[in-house]
């Protein structure tokens, strides 16, 4: 599949003042895509706080470097805003991790993993959901990179932006398909691992024909 390329603008936010300005801009939109990134830990028992909060519109993505300035009040107010829908995947996990920075009550959130079940998709990962709907691949090559680096690389920036931006595209596509019914659901058996017992039942994944 062709790889997804992010064409929008990316803004790196590393001060509370920049965060305040960014939130004022984002508050104009009724729908936002969100995601988080955390520095990976390769030692047992060592966990890091969320380093990056990505918030996207169709044309822009803001990368809030929480490891630099924390979860500010304007960001909390954005997450608690009842008039702005926040869409993403595994949001319960993201919010749980964000609570390590500050307490808040997320409002008007849309979990894509639940939404796509309305059209028969049981896959959970953003990568698989996007591939089902658009026939394109979201690269995960930067997932285990250091999100607390002094400077984020261009590859990291684009990776992070795509993950938030793609949530908006998925939401709109699913709502369109629910309204039109213009798709065919195809159940594709997963290939059985070579070491799996012969009697083990194949798992199933979901493909869409649109």
C-alpha positions in Angstrom: 0.0 0.0 0.0 1.2 3.6 -0.6 2.5 5.3 2.5 0.5 8.2 4.0 2.3 11.6 3.6 1.3 14.5 5.8 0.7 17.7 3.8 -0.4 20.0 6.5 1.4 22.5 8.7 3.1 21.4 11.9 3.7 23.7 14.9 6.0 22.6 17.7 4.8 24.1 21.0 7.4 24.3 23.8 6.3 27.2 26.0 3.2 27.9 28.0 2.7 31.1 26.0 2.8 29.3 22.7 0.4 26.7 24.1 -2.1 29.4 25.1 -2.0 30.9 21.6 -2.4 27.4 20.0 -5.4 26.6 22.2 -7.1 29.8 21.2 -6.7 28.8 17.6 -7.8 25.2 18.1 -10.9 26.3 20.0 -12.4 27.6 16.8 -13.0 24.1 15.5 -15.8 21.7 16.3 -13.7 18.6 15.7 -10.1 17.9 16.6 -7.9 14.8 16.3 -5.8 13.9 19.3 -3.0 11.5 20.2 0.0 11.2 22.5 3.5 10.0 22.4 5.7 8.8 25.3 9.4 8.1 25.5 9.8 4.3 25.4 11.3 2.5 28.3 13.5 -0.5 27.8 14.0 -1.2 31.5 11.6 -3.2 33.6 9.7 -1.0 36.1 10.7 2.3 34.4 7.9 4.4 33.0 7.9 7.9 31.5 5.2 10.5 31.5 3.5 11.5 28.2 6.0 13.7 26.3 3.9 14.9 23.5 0.2 15.8 23.0 -0.8 16.1 19.3 -3.9 18.1 18.4 -4.9 18.4 14.8 -7.3 20.1 12.5 -7.6 19.2 8.8 -4.8 21.6 7.9 -2.7 22.0 11.0 -1.2 19.9 13.8 0.1 21.3 17.0 2.7 19.3 18.9 2.6 20.2 22.6 5.9 19.2 24.3 4.5 18.3 27.7 7.9 17.1 28.9 9.1 20.7 28.6 6.2 22.7 30.1 3.6 20.3 31.4 -0.2 20.1 31.0 -1.3 23.8 31.2 -4.7 25.1 32.2 -5.6 26.1 28.6 -4.9 22.6 27.4 -7.0 21.1 30.3 -9.8 23.5 29.3 -9.6 22.3 25.7 -9.8 18.7 26.8 -12.8 19.5 29.0 -14.6 21.7 26.4 -18.1 20.2 25.8 -18.5 22.1 22.5 -15.4 20.6 20.8 -15.4 16.9 19.8 -12.0 15.2 20.4 -11.5 12.0 18.3 -8.8 9.4 18.7 -8.0 5.8 19.3 -7.3 4.2 22.7 -8.3 7.5 24.4 -8.9 5.8 27.8 -5.2 4.9 27.9 -4.1 8.3 26.6 -6.2 10.1 29.3 -4.9 7.8 32.0 -1.4 8.7 31.1 -2.2 12.4 30.8 -3.6 12.4 34.3 -0.1 11.8 35.6 0.5 15.5 34.6 -2.7 17.0 36.1 -6.3 16.0 36.9 -9.0 16.8 34.4 -12.3 15.4 33.1 -12.3 14.8 29.3 -15.5 15.9 27.7 -17.1 15.2 24.2 -14.6 12.5 23.2 -15.1 10.0 20.3 -13.4 6.7 20.5 -12.7 5.4 17.0 -12.3 1.8 18.1 -15.9 1.8 19.1 -17.1 3.9 16.2 -15.7 1.7 13.4 -17.6 -1.3 14.8 -20.7 0.4 13.5 -19.6 -0.6 10.0 -18.2 -4.0 11.0 -14.5 -3.2 11.5 -13.1 -5.0 14.5 -9.5 -3.9 14.1 -8.2 -1.8 16.9 -5.0 -0.1 15.7 -5.1 3.3 13.9 -2.8 1.8 11.2 -5.2 -1.1 10.4 -8.3 1.1 10.6 -6.9 3.7 8.2 -5.7 1.0 5.8 -9.2 -0.5 5.7 -10.8 2.8 4.9 -8.3 4.4 2.6 -6.0 1.7 1.3 -2.9 3.5 2.5 -0.3 2.6 5.1 0.6 4.7 8.2 4.3 4.1 9.0 5.0 3.3 12.6 8.8 3.5 12.2 9.1 6.4 14.7 7.0 4.9 17.5 9.9 3.8 19.7 12.0 6.9 19.1 12.9 9.3 21.9 10.0 11.7 22.3 12.0 13.7 24.9 14.8 14.6 22.5 16.0 18.1 22.7 14.7 18.6 19.1 12.1 16.4 17.4 13.3 15.2 14.0 11.3 15.9 10.8 10.4 12.2 10.8 9.1 12.3 14.3 7.1 15.5 13.6 5.4 14.0 10.6 4.7 10.7 12.4 3.1 12.5 15.3 1.0 14.8 13.1 -0.3 11.9 10.9 -1.5 10.0 14.0 -3.7 12.9 15.1 -4.7 14.1 11.6 -5.7 10.6 10.5 -8.3 10.4 13.4 -10.3 13.2 11.8 -10.2 11.6 8.4 -11.3 8.2 9.8 -14.2 9.8 11.7 -15.5 11.6 8.7 -15.2 8.5 6.4 -17.0 6.3 8.9 -19.8 8.8 9.3 -20.1 9.0 5.5 -20.2 5.2 5.1 -22.8 4.9 7.9 -25.0 7.4 6.0 -24.6 6.0 2.5 -24.0 2.3 3.2 -21.7 2.4 0.1 -19.3 -0.4 1.1 -18.9 -4.1 1.3 -17.6 -5.9 4.3 -15.1 -8.7 3.6 -13.9 -11.0 6.4 -10.3 -12.2 5.7 -8.8 -15.0 7.8 -5.5 -14.2 9.3 -2.7 -16.6 8.1 -2.0 -19.3 10.6 1.5 -19.1 12.2 3.7 -22.0 11.2 4.1 -23.1 14.9 0.4 -22.9 15.7 -1.4 -26.3 16.4 -3.4 -27.6 13.5 -6.7 -27.5 15.5 -6.3 -23.8 16.4 -9.0 -21.7 14.8 -7.8 -18.9 12.5 -8.4 -15.3 13.7 -10.3 -13.0 11.5 -9.5 -9.5 10.4 -11.7 -7.0 8.5 -11.3 -5.5 5.0 -13.6 -3.0 3.4 -14.4 -2.7 -0.2 -15.5 0.9 -0.8 
